[in-house]
Amino acid sequence: MLGYVKPFADELKVSEYKQYKMYYCSICKAMGKYTFVGRIMLAYDTVFLALLADEKVNTTHCKGCILCLHKCSYQHNSSISYSAAVNVILAYFKLKDSIADGNKLASLPKTALYLPYKKAANAEPLANTIIKSSLEAIFKLENESCLPQEAAEKFGEMCANLTMLAMQQKDETYQRVAKILAYYIGCWIYWIDAVEDFEKDIKKDRFNAIIMQMNIARQSRQAAMLFAKEQMQKALKQARLVLELLECKNYSIIENIIVYSLPFKTKKVLGREGIEYEFI
């Protein structure tokens, strides 16, 4: 469920692209504290987390990066460090989930990421607890044949709680707005992941929220996909409303992601199912 929350490049200004890339490279650099190879698992979602934290930049450097082979700009602050640790923790649990789903190839990178995961978990124990307990709760709900929206809400709560931990430098109003925004984006991630992975999951007999909806509501594939579309529309509509309350220096990039990128991804994924999606 990683990698969905990224900007829509066609609508980014050059300055916004440079700003976003600086955050991306900064988290990549900060992940080097825990792992070198694991930096290839940097997810756009944790870059969004750092953008939303909107913390002041302490220092910026330009150096040659061995991974992308060109000069990068870096910034250093607590939200960058936090996002890097969260990324390592999420990557570890993603590999663990892949193994549980029968992907034996994930065993090697999971083993390689174990010590980096322990370091990251020690650095951010509350984040580790939130991720571990939330994923366990989601797994339990899924195995108890819950309503799929219950699992989506639990994933949204995990994203909201992780976001709150990154907001230590912000006032209470900003924290509340950011938390609610992260919640709705988390709900959207759960559903978009289910739609995109439907074919793979049904072939390999793995859990999928769309399949669960088909079984519980006795719906056809098309009807279950339309239900997922409705859930994603609701989440994005609420995210748009909350976005209007957000005031931060990274607003234009965050707006790009919510107004353009997430709806475009939704339209693209649903289009494969022959379902039209209208931008809000």
ChimeraX commands (.cxc) that place a marker at each C-alpha (Angstrom):
marker #1 position 0.00,0.00,0.00 radius 0.5
marker #1 position 2.92,2.31,-0.57 radius 0.5
marker #1 position 3.74,4.67,-3.41 radius 0.5
marker #1 position 0.38,6.22,-4.32 radius 0.5
marker #1 position 0.64,9.69,-2.82 radius 0.5
marker #1 position 2.84,11.64,-5.22 radius 0.5
marker #1 position 2.52,14.84,-7.27 radius 0.5
marker #1 position 1.01,15.10,-10.73 radius 0.5
marker #1 position 4.13,16.21,-12.61 radius 0.5
marker #1 position 2.29,17.87,-15.52 radius 0.5
marker #1 position 0.75,20.42,-13.14 radius 0.5
marker #1 position 3.88,21.17,-11.07 radius 0.5
marker #1 position 5.80,24.41,-11.52 radius 0.5
marker #1 position 9.58,24.07,-11.87 radius 0.5
marker #1 position 10.08,25.60,-8.41 radius 0.5
marker #1 position 7.57,23.16,-6.91 radius 0.5
marker #1 position 9.29,20.21,-8.57 radius 0.5
marker #1 position 12.65,21.32,-7.13 radius 0.5
marker #1 position 11.09,21.73,-3.69 radius 0.5
marker #1 position 9.48,18.29,-3.85 radius 0.5
marker #1 position 12.70,16.69,-5.08 radius 0.5
marker #1 position 14.59,18.27,-2.18 radius 0.5
marker #1 position 12.22,16.58,0.28 radius 0.5
marker #1 position 12.53,13.28,-1.58 radius 0.5
marker #1 position 16.33,13.40,-1.64 radius 0.5
marker #1 position 16.45,14.53,2.00 radius 0.5
marker #1 position 14.49,11.49,3.19 radius 0.5
marker #1 position 16.57,9.21,0.97 radius 0.5
marker #1 position 19.71,10.66,2.54 radius 0.5
marker #1 position 18.29,10.36,6.07 radius 0.5
marker #1 position 17.40,6.69,5.45 radius 0.5
marker #1 position 21.13,6.08,5.00 radius 0.5
marker #1 position 21.38,6.28,8.78 radius 0.5
marker #1 position 19.56,2.94,8.88 radius 0.5
marker #1 position 20.30,1.27,5.55 radius 0.5
marker #1 position 21.96,1.92,2.22 radius 0.5
marker #1 position 20.28,-0.67,-0.01 radius 0.5
marker #1 position 16.93,-0.08,1.71 radius 0.5
marker #1 position 16.90,3.46,0.36 radius 0.5
marker #1 position 15.55,2.06,-2.92 radius 0.5
marker #1 position 12.31,1.40,-0.98 radius 0.5
marker #1 position 11.73,5.09,-0.36 radius 0.5
marker #1 position 7.99,5.68,-0.81 radius 0.5
marker #1 position 6.28,8.85,-2.03 radius 0.5
marker #1 position 3.85,8.57,0.89 radius 0.5
marker #1 position 6.51,9.43,3.48 radius 0.5
marker #1 position 7.63,12.37,1.37 radius 0.5
marker #1 position 4.04,13.63,1.64 radius 0.5
marker #1 position 4.30,13.18,5.41 radius 0.5
marker #1 position 7.37,15.44,5.53 radius 0.5
marker #1 position 5.69,17.99,3.25 radius 0.5
marker #1 position 2.70,18.08,5.55 radius 0.5
marker #1 position 4.90,18.51,8.63 radius 0.5
marker #1 position 6.02,21.76,6.95 radius 0.5
marker #1 position 8.97,22.23,9.30 radius 0.5
marker #1 position 11.55,24.95,8.81 radius 0.5
marker #1 position 14.72,24.01,6.97 radius 0.5
marker #1 position 17.88,23.98,9.07 radius 0.5
marker #1 position 20.60,23.35,6.52 radius 0.5
marker #1 position 20.80,22.57,2.81 radius 0.5
marker #1 position 23.64,20.91,0.94 radius 0.5
marker #1 position 24.40,19.93,-2.67 radius 0.5
marker #1 position 26.41,16.78,-3.16 radius 0.5
marker #1 position 26.69,13.99,-5.68 radius 0.5
marker #1 position 24.31,11.14,-4.88 radius 0.5
marker #1 position 25.55,7.61,-5.53 radius 0.5
marker #1 position 22.00,6.34,-6.09 radius 0.5
marker #1 position 20.70,8.83,-8.64 radius 0.5
marker #1 position 24.17,9.85,-9.95 radius 0.5
marker #1 position 23.66,13.61,-9.87 radius 0.5
marker #1 position 23.77,16.50,-7.43 radius 0.5
marker #1 position 20.94,16.65,-4.91 radius 0.5
marker #1 position 19.76,19.24,-2.41 radius 0.5
marker #1 position 19.25,18.07,1.14 radius 0.5
marker #1 position 17.56,19.56,4.16 radius 0.5
marker #1 position 17.85,18.41,7.75 radius 0.5
marker #1 position 15.15,18.66,10.40 radius 0.5
marker #1 position 13.24,16.42,12.77 radius 0.5
marker #1 position 10.35,15.74,10.38 radius 0.5
marker #1 position 12.77,14.51,7.69 radius 0.5
marker #1 position 14.41,12.17,10.21 radius 0.5
marker #1 position 11.00,11.00,11.41 radius 0.5
marker #1 position 9.74,10.36,7.86 radius 0.5
marker #1 position 12.89,8.37,7.06 radius 0.5
marker #1 position 12.41,6.12,10.10 radius 0.5
marker #1 position 8.71,5.65,9.29 radius 0.5
marker #1 position 9.64,4.67,5.73 radius 0.5
marker #1 position 12.04,1.97,6.95 radius 0.5
marker #1 position 9.44,0.60,9.37 radius 0.5
marker #1 position 6.69,0.56,6.73 radius 0.5
marker #1 position 9.01,-1.06,4.18 radius 0.5
marker #1 position 9.83,-3.84,6.64 radius 0.5
marker #1 position 6.17,-4.59,7.33 radius 0.5
marker #1 position 5.38,-4.43,3.62 radius 0.5
marker #1 position 7.97,-7.16,2.97 radius 0.5
marker #1 position 6.61,-9.14,5.90 radius 0.5
marker #1 position 3.12,-8.89,4.41 radius 0.5
marker #1 position 4.42,-9.97,1.00 radius 0.5
marker #1 position 5.91,-13.11,2.56 radius 0.5
marker #1 position 2.60,-13.88,4.27 radius 0.5
marker #1 position 0.94,-13.56,0.86 radius 0.5
marker #1 position 3.25,-16.24,-0.52 radius 0.5
marker #1 position 5.97,-14.12,-2.08 radius 0.5
marker #1 position 9.09,-16.09,-1.12 radius 0.5
marker #1 position 11.35,-13.64,-2.97 radius 0.5
marker #1 position 10.60,-11.06,-0.28 radius 0.5
marker #1 position 12.37,-13.17,2.36 radius 0.5
marker #1 position 15.87,-12.01,1.43 radius 0.5
marker #1 position 15.21,-8.23,1.46 radius 0.5
marker #1 position 13.16,-8.65,4.65 radius 0.5
marker #1 position 16.14,-10.31,6.34 radius 0.5
marker #1 position 18.46,-7.58,5.05 radius 0.5
marker #1 position 16.09,-4.93,6.38 radius 0.5
marker #1 position 15.65,-6.47,9.84 radius 0.5
marker #1 position 18.52,-4.63,11.58 radius 0.5
marker #1 position 17.68,-1.30,9.87 radius 0.5
marker #1 position 14.08,-1.84,10.99 radius 0.5
marker #1 position 15.18,-2.39,14.60 radius 0.5
marker #1 position 17.25,0.82,14.48 radius 0.5
marker #1 position 14.34,2.79,13.05 radius 0.5
marker #1 position 11.92,1.28,15.58 radius 0.5
marker #1 position 14.26,2.28,18.42 radius 0.5
marker #1 position 14.55,5.79,16.99 radius 0.5
marker #1 position 10.76,6.18,16.64 radius 0.5
marker #1 position 9.16,3.68,19.06 radius 0.5
marker #1 position 5.74,5.35,19.03 radius 0.5
marker #1 position 5.59,5.23,15.24 radius 0.5
marker #1 position 6.59,1.57,15.30 radius 0.5
marker #1 position 3.87,0.81,17.84 radius 0.5
marker #1 position 1.25,2.62,15.76 radius 0.5
marker #1 position 2.23,0.80,12.56 radius 0.5
marker #1 position 2.57,-2.64,14.16 radius 0.5
marker #1 position -0.67,-2.48,16.18 radius 0.5
marker #1 position -2.64,-0.93,13.30 radius 0.5
marker #1 position -1.54,-3.53,10.75 radius 0.5
marker #1 position -2.29,-6.32,13.21 radius 0.5
marker #1 position -5.77,-4.86,13.78 radius 0.5
marker #1 position -6.37,-4.59,10.02 radius 0.5
marker #1 position -5.21,-8.18,9.51 radius 0.5
marker #1 position -7.60,-9.34,12.24 radius 0.5
marker #1 position -10.52,-7.41,10.72 radius 0.5
marker #1 position -9.80,-8.83,7.28 radius 0.5
marker #1 position -9.66,-12.38,8.59 radius 0.5
marker #1 position -12.92,-11.92,10.49 radius 0.5
marker #1 position -14.68,-11.03,7.23 radius 0.5
marker #1 position -15.36,-7.48,8.35 radius 0.5
marker #1 position -16.97,-4.82,6.23 radius 0.5
marker #1 position -14.13,-3.59,3.99 radius 0.5
marker #1 position -14.77,0.03,4.95 radius 0.5
marker #1 position -13.91,-0.86,8.56 radius 0.5
marker #1 position -10.42,-1.97,7.50 radius 0.5
marker #1 position -10.09,1.16,5.33 radius 0.5
marker #1 position -10.98,3.35,8.29 radius 0.5
marker #1 position -8.41,1.57,10.46 radius 0.5
marker #1 position -5.74,2.21,7.83 radius 0.5
marker #1 position -6.84,5.84,7.72 radius 0.5
marker #1 position -6.49,6.06,11.50 radius 0.5
marker #1 position -2.94,4.69,11.24 radius 0.5
marker #1 position -2.02,7.40,8.72 radius 0.5
marker #1 position -3.65,10.06,10.90 radius 0.5
marker #1 position -1.80,8.96,14.04 radius 0.5
marker #1 position 1.54,8.77,12.24 radius 0.5
marker #1 position 0.94,12.29,10.94 radius 0.5
marker #1 position 0.22,13.62,14.42 radius 0.5
marker #1 position 3.62,12.39,15.62 radius 0.5
marker #1 position 5.29,14.46,12.90 radius 0.5
marker #1 position 3.49,17.65,13.96 radius 0.5
marker #1 position 5.24,18.35,17.25 radius 0.5
marker #1 position 6.37,21.81,16.08 radius 0.5
marker #1 position 2.92,22.90,14.83 radius 0.5
marker #1 position 0.00,24.49,16.69 radius 0.5
marker #1 position -3.06,22.47,17.70 radius 0.5
marker #1 position -5.24,23.76,14.87 radius 0.5
marker #1 position -2.72,22.75,12.22 radius 0.5
marker #1 position -2.26,19.35,13.89 radius 0.5
marker #1 position -6.00,18.64,13.79 radius 0.5
marker #1 position -6.33,19.68,10.14 radius 0.5
marker #1 position -3.29,17.63,9.09 radius 0.5
marker #1 position -4.54,14.60,11.04 radius 0.5
marker #1 position -7.97,14.68,9.39 radius 0.5
marker #1 position -6.42,15.16,5.96 radius 0.5
marker #1 position -4.11,12.16,6.49 radius 0.5
marker #1 position -7.08,10.07,7.64 radius 0.5
marker #1 position -9.02,10.56,4.41 radius 0.5
marker #1 position -5.94,10.00,2.27 radius 0.5
marker #1 position -5.30,6.78,4.20 radius 0.5
marker #1 position -8.84,5.58,3.47 radius 0.5
marker #1 position -8.32,6.38,-0.21 radius 0.5
marker #1 position -5.00,4.45,-0.27 radius 0.5
marker #1 position -6.69,1.33,1.12 radius 0.5
marker #1 position -9.33,1.32,-1.62 radius 0.5
marker #1 position -7.08,2.26,-4.55 radius 0.5
marker #1 position -4.70,-0.52,-3.53 radius 0.5
marker #1 position -7.58,-3.01,-3.45 radius 0.5
marker #1 position -8.78,-2.02,-6.92 radius 0.5
marker #1 position -5.29,-2.09,-8.43 radius 0.5
marker #1 position -4.37,-5.46,-6.88 radius 0.5
marker #1 position -7.72,-7.14,-7.56 radius 0.5
marker #1 position -6.57,-9.33,-10.47 radius 0.5
marker #1 position -3.40,-10.51,-8.70 radius 0.5
marker #1 position -5.23,-11.17,-5.45 radius 0.5
marker #1 position -8.07,-13.14,-6.97 radius 0.5
marker #1 position -5.65,-15.33,-8.95 radius 0.5
marker #1 position -3.54,-16.06,-5.87 radius 0.5
marker #1 position -6.54,-16.38,-3.53 radius 0.5
marker #1 position -5.40,-13.50,-1.30 radius 0.5
marker #1 position -7.51,-11.09,0.71 radius 0.5
marker #1 position -8.84,-8.10,-1.17 radius 0.5
marker #1 position -11.42,-5.53,-0.05 radius 0.5
marker #1 position -13.22,-5.77,-3.42 radius 0.5
marker #1 position -13.53,-9.55,-3.12 radius 0.5
marker #1 position -14.78,-9.14,0.44 radius 0.5
marker #1 position -17.38,-6.63,-0.73 radius 0.5
marker #1 position -18.51,-9.07,-3.43 radius 0.5
marker #1 position -18.93,-11.83,-0.86 radius 0.5
marker #1 position -20.58,-9.82,1.92 radius 0.5
marker #1 position -22.98,-7.82,-0.27 radius 0.5
marker #1 position -23.32,-10.60,-2.87 radius 0.5
marker #1 position -22.37,-8.14,-5.53 radius 0.5
marker #1 position -20.90,-8.62,-8.98 radius 0.5
marker #1 position -17.36,-7.49,-9.69 radius 0.5
marker #1 position -18.70,-4.38,-11.42 radius 0.5
marker #1 position -20.98,-3.49,-8.51 radius 0.5
marker #1 position -18.17,-3.97,-5.98 radius 0.5
marker #1 position -15.88,-1.76,-8.08 radius 0.5
marker #1 position -18.58,0.92,-8.19 radius 0.5
marker #1 position -18.81,0.68,-4.39 radius 0.5
marker #1 position -15.04,1.20,-4.18 radius 0.5
marker #1 position -15.36,4.17,-6.51 radius 0.5
marker #1 position -17.97,5.68,-4.19 radius 0.5
marker #1 position -15.70,5.19,-1.17 radius 0.5
marker #1 position -12.75,6.82,-2.94 radius 0.5
marker #1 position -14.90,9.72,-4.12 radius 0.5
marker #1 position -16.06,10.35,-0.57 radius 0.5
marker #1 position -12.51,10.27,0.78 radius 0.5
marker #1 position -11.16,12.63,-1.89 radius 0.5
marker #1 position -14.09,15.00,-1.50 radius 0.5
marker #1 position -13.49,15.25,2.24 radius 0.5
marker #1 position -9.75,15.68,1.67 radius 0.5
marker #1 position -10.47,18.59,-0.68 radius 0.5
marker #1 position -12.65,20.25,1.96 radius 0.5
marker #1 position -10.04,19.81,4.68 radius 0.5
marker #1 position -7.32,21.08,2.33 radius 0.5
marker #1 position -9.02,24.49,2.29 radius 0.5
marker #1 position -8.25,24.82,6.01 radius 0.5
marker #1 position -4.55,24.07,5.59 radius 0.5
marker #1 position -2.04,26.91,5.74 radius 0.5
marker #1 position 1.59,26.03,5.07 radius 0.5
marker #1 position 4.54,26.84,2.83 radius 0.5
marker #1 position 4.16,23.54,0.96 radius 0.5
marker #1 position 0.47,24.15,0.25 radius 0.5
marker #1 position 0.79,24.30,-3.57 radius 0.5
marker #1 position 2.51,20.88,-3.74 radius 0.5
marker #1 position 0.02,19.31,-1.32 radius 0.5
marker #1 position -2.81,20.84,-3.34 radius 0.5
marker #1 position -1.33,19.37,-6.53 radius 0.5
marker #1 position -1.32,15.91,-4.97 radius 0.5
marker #1 position -4.89,16.05,-3.67 radius 0.5
marker #1 position -6.56,18.00,-6.47 radius 0.5
marker #1 position -4.76,16.48,-9.47 radius 0.5
marker #1 position -2.66,13.41,-8.68 radius 0.5
marker #1 position -4.98,11.29,-6.52 radius 0.5
marker #1 position -8.06,11.84,-8.74 radius 0.5
marker #1 position -5.98,11.13,-11.86 radius 0.5
marker #1 position -4.72,7.86,-10.31 radius 0.5
marker #1 position -8.29,6.95,-9.37 radius 0.5
marker #1 position -9.49,7.62,-12.92 radius 0.5
marker #1 position -6.65,5.56,-14.39 radius 0.5
marker #1 position -7.14,2.54,-12.13 radius 0.5
marker #1 position -10.94,2.50,-12.43 radius 0.5
marker #1 position -10.61,2.95,-16.20 radius 0.5
marker #1 position -9.03,-0.49,-16.40 radius 0.5
marker #1 position -12.30,-1.82,-15.01 radius 0.5
marker #1 position -14.33,0.09,-17.58 radius 0.5
marker #1 position -15.57,2.54,-14.92 radius 0.5
marker #1 position -15.59,6.27,-15.60 radius 0.5
marker #1 position -14.43,8.64,-12.90 radius 0.5
marker #1 position -15.30,12.30,-12.87 radius 0.5
marker #1 position -12.91,14.74,-11.22 radius 0.5
marker #1 position -14.50,16.48,-8.23 radius 0.5
marker link #1:1,2 radius 0.2
marker link #1:2,3 radius 0.2
marker link #1:3,4 radius 0.2
marker link #1:4,5 radius 0.2
marker link #1:5,6 radius 0.2
marker link #1:6,7 radius 0.2
marker link #1:7,8 radius 0.2
marker link #1:8,9 radius 0.2
marker link #1:9,10 radius 0.2
marker link #1:10,11 radius 0.2
marker link #1:11,12 radius 0.2
marker link #1:12,13 radius 0.2
marker link #1:13,14 radius 0.2
marker link #1:14,15 radius 0.2
marker link #1:15,16 radius 0.2
marker link #1:16,17 radius 0.2
marker link #1:17,18 radius 0.2
marker link #1:18,19 radius 0.2
marker link #1:19,20 radius 0.2
marker link #1:20,21 radius 0.2
marker link #1:21,22 radius 0.2
marker link #1:22,23 radius 0.2
marker link #1:23,24 radius 0.2
marker link #1:24,25 radius 0.2
marker link #1:25,26 radius 0.2
marker link #1:26,27 radius 0.2
marker link #1:27,28 radius 0.2
marker link #1:28,29 radius 0.2
marker link #1:29,30 radius 0.2
marker link #1:30,31 radius 0.2
marker link #1:31,32 radius 0.2
marker link #1:32,33 radius 0.2
marker link #1:33,34 radius 0.2
marker link #1:34,35 radius 0.2
marker link #1:35,36 radius 0.2
marker link #1:36,37 radius 0.2
marker link #1:37,38 radius 0.2
marker link #1:38,39 radius 0.2
marker link #1:39,40 radius 0.2
marker link #1:40,41 radius 0.2
marker link #1:41,42 radius 0.2
marker link #1:42,43 radius 0.2
marker link #1:43,44 radius 0.2
marker link #1:44,45 radius 0.2
marker link #1:45,46 radius 0.2
marker link #1:46,47 radius 0.2
marker link #1:47,48 radius 0.2
marker link #1:48,49 radius 0.2
marker link #1:49,50 radius 0.2
marker link #1:50,51 radius 0.2
marker link #1:51,52 radius 0.2
marker link #1:52,53 radius 0.2
marker link #1:53,54 radius 0.2
marker link #1:54,55 radius 0.2
marker link #1:55,56 radius 0.2
marker link #1:56,57 radius 0.2
marker link #1:57,58 radius 0.2
marker link #1:58,59 radius 0.2
marker link #1:59,60 radius 0.2
marker link #1:60,61 radius 0.2
marker link #1:61,62 radius 0.2
marker link #1:62,63 radius 0.2
marker link #1:63,64 radius 0.2
marker link #1:64,65 radius 0.2
marker link #1:65,66 radius 0.2
marker link #1:66,67 radius 0.2
marker link #1:67,68 radius 0.2
marker link #1:68,69 radius 0.2
marker link #1:69,70 radius 0.2
marker link #1:70,71 radius 0.2
marker link #1:71,72 radius 0.2
marker link #1:72,73 radius 0.2
marker link #1:73,74 radius 0.2
marker link #1:74,75 radius 0.2
marker link #1:75,76 radius 0.2
marker link #1:76,77 radius 0.2
marker link #1:77,78 radius 0.2
marker link #1:78,79 radius 0.2
marker link #1:79,80 radius 0.2
marker link #1:80,81 radius 0.2
marker link #1:81,82 radius 0.2
marker link #1:82,83 radius 0.2
marker link #1:83,84 radius 0.2
marker link #1:84,85 radius 0.2
marker link #1:85,86 radius 0.2
marker link #1:86,87 radius 0.2
marker link #1:87,88 radius 0.2
marker link #1:88,89 radius 0.2
marker link #1:89,90 radius 0.2
marker link #1:90,91 radius 0.2
marker link #1:91,92 radius 0.2
marker link #1:92,93 radius 0.2
marker link #1:93,94 radius 0.2
marker link #1:94,95 radius 0.2
marker link #1:95,96 radius 0.2
marker link #1:96,97 radius 0.2
marker link #1:97,98 radius 0.2
marker link #1:98,99 radius 0.2
marker link #1:99,100 radius 0.2
marker link #1:100,101 radius 0.2
marker link #1:101,102 radius 0.2
marker link #1:102,103 radius 0.2
marker link #1:103,104 radius 0.2
marker link #1:104,105 radius 0.2
marker link #1:105,106 radius 0.2
marker link #1:106,107 radius 0.2
marker link #1:107,108 radius 0.2
marker link #1:108,109 radius 0.2
marker link #1:109,110 radius 0.2
marker link #1:110,111 radius 0.2
marker link #1:111,112 radius 0.2
marker link #1:112,113 radius 0.2
marker link #1:113,114 radius 0.2
marker link #1:114,115 radius 0.2
marker link #1:115,116 radius 0.2
marker link #1:116,117 radius 0.2
marker link #1:117,118 radius 0.2
marker link #1:118,119 radius 0.2
marker link #1:119,120 radius 0.2
marker link #1:120,121 radius 0.2
marker link #1:121,122 radius 0.2
marker link #1:122,123 radius 0.2
marker link #1:123,124 radius 0.2
marker link #1:124,125 radius 0.2
marker link #1:125,126 radius 0.2
marker link #1:126,127 radius 0.2
marker link #1:127,128 radius 0.2
marker link #1:128,129 radius 0.2
marker link #1:129,130 radius 0.2
marker link #1:130,131 radius 0.2
marker link #1:131,132 radius 0.2
marker link #1:132,133 radius 0.2
marker link #1:133,134 radius 0.2
marker link #1:134,135 radius 0.2
marker link #1:135,136 radius 0.2
marker link #1:136,137 radius 0.2
marker link #1:137,138 radius 0.2
marker link #1:138,139 radius 0.2
marker link #1:139,140 radius 0.2
marker link #1:140,141 radius 0.2
marker link #1:141,142 radius 0.2
marker link #1:142,143 radius 0.2
marker link #1:143,144 radius 0.2
marker link #1:144,145 radius 0.2
marker link #1:145,146 radius 0.2
marker link #1:146,147 radius 0.2
marker link #1:147,148 radius 0.2
marker link #1:148,149 radius 0.2
marker link #1:149,150 radius 0.2
marker link #1:150,151 radius 0.2
marker link #1:151,152 radius 0.2
marker link #1:152,153 radius 0.2
marker link #1:153,154 radius 0.2
marker link #1:154,155 radius 0.2
marker link #1:155,156 radius 0.2
marker link #1:156,157 radius 0.2
marker link #1:157,158 radius 0.2
marker link #1:158,159 radius 0.2
marker link #1:159,160 radius 0.2
marker link #1:160,161 radius 0.2
marker link #1:161,162 radius 0.2
marker link #1:162,163 radius 0.2
marker link #1:163,164 radius 0.2
marker link #1:164,165 radius 0.2
marker link #1:165,166 radius 0.2
marker link #1:166,167 radius 0.2
marker link #1:167,168 radius 0.2
marker link #1:168,169 radius 0.2
marker link #1:169,170 radius 0.2
marker link #1:170,171 radius 0.2
marker link #1:171,172 radius 0.2
marker link #1:172,173 radius 0.2
marker link #1:173,174 radius 0.2
marker link #1:174,175 radius 0.2
marker link #1:175,176 radius 0.2
marker link #1:176,177 radius 0.2
marker link #1:177,178 radius 0.2
marker link #1:178,179 radius 0.2
marker link #1:179,180 radius 0.2
marker link #1:180,181 radius 0.2
marker link #1:181,182 radius 0.2
marker link #1:182,183 radius 0.2
marker link #1:183,184 radius 0.2
marker link #1:184,185 radius 0.2
marker link #1:185,186 radius 0.2
marker link #1:186,187 radius 0.2
marker link #1:187,188 radius 0.2
marker link #1:188,189 radius 0.2
marker link #1:189,190 radius 0.2
marker link #1:190,191 radius 0.2
marker link #1:191,192 radius 0.2
marker link #1:192,193 radius 0.2
marker link #1:193,194 radius 0.2
marker link #1:194,195 radius 0.2
marker link #1:195,196 radius 0.2
marker link #1:196,197 radius 0.2
marker link #1:197,198 radius 0.2
marker link #1:198,199 radius 0.2
marker link #1:199,200 radius 0.2
marker link #1:200,201 radius 0.2
marker link #1:201,202 radius 0.2
marker link #1:202,203 radius 0.2
marker link #1:203,204 radius 0.2
marker link #1:204,205 radius 0.2
marker link #1:205,206 radius 0.2
marker link #1:206,207 radius 0.2
marker link #1:207,208 radius 0.2
marker link #1:208,209 radius 0.2
marker link #1:209,210 radius 0.2
marker link #1:210,211 radius 0.2
marker link #1:211,212 radius 0.2
marker link #1:212,213 radius 0.2
marker link #1:213,214 radius 0.2
marker link #1:214,215 radius 0.2
marker link #1:215,216 radius 0.2
marker link #1:216,217 radius 0.2
marker link #1:217,218 radius 0.2
marker link #1:218,219 radius 0.2
marker link #1:219,220 radius 0.2
marker link #1:220,221 radius 0.2
marker link #1:221,222 radius 0.2
marker link #1:222,223 radius 0.2
marker link #1:223,224 radius 0.2
marker link #1:224,225 radius 0.2
marker link #1:225,226 radius 0.2
marker link #1:226,227 radius 0.2
marker link #1:227,228 radius 0.2
marker link #1:228,229 radius 0.2
marker link #1:229,230 radius 0.2
marker link #1:230,231 radius 0.2
marker link #1:231,232 radius 0.2
marker link #1:232,233 radius 0.2
marker link #1:233,234 radius 0.2
marker link #1:234,235 radius 0.2
marker link #1:235,236 radius 0.2
marker link #1:236,237 radius 0.2
marker link #1:237,238 radius 0.2
marker link #1:238,239 radius 0.2
marker link #1:239,240 radius 0.2
marker link #1:240,241 radius 0.2
marker link #1:241,242 radius 0.2
marker link #1:242,243 radius 0.2
marker link #1:243,244 radius 0.2
marker link #1:244,245 radius 0.2
marker link #1:245,246 radius 0.2
marker link #1:246,247 radius 0.2
marker link #1:247,248 radius 0.2
marker link #1:248,249 radius 0.2
marker link #1:249,250 radius 0.2
marker link #1:250,251 radius 0.2
marker link #1:251,252 radius 0.2
marker link #1:252,253 radius 0.2
marker link #1:253,254 radius 0.2
marker link #1:254,255 radius 0.2
marker link #1:255,256 radius 0.2
marker link #1:256,257 radius 0.2
marker link #1:257,258 radius 0.2
marker link #1:258,259 radius 0.2
marker link #1:259,260 radius 0.2
marker link #1:260,261 radius 0.2
marker link #1:261,262 radius 0.2
marker link #1:262,263 radius 0.2
marker link #1:263,264 radius 0.2
marker link #1:264,265 radius 0.2
marker link #1:265,266 radius 0.2
marker link #1:266,267 radius 0.2
marker link #1:267,268 radius 0.2
marker link #1:268,269 radius 0.2
marker link #1:269,270 radius 0.2
marker link #1:270,271 radius 0.2
marker link #1:271,272 radius 0.2
marker link #1:272,273 radius 0.2
marker link #1:273,274 radius 0.2
marker link #1:274,275 radius 0.2
marker link #1:275,276 radius 0.2
marker link #1:276,277 radius 0.2
marker link #1:277,278 radius 0.2
marker link #1:278,279 radius 0.2
marker link #1:279,280 radius 0.2
view
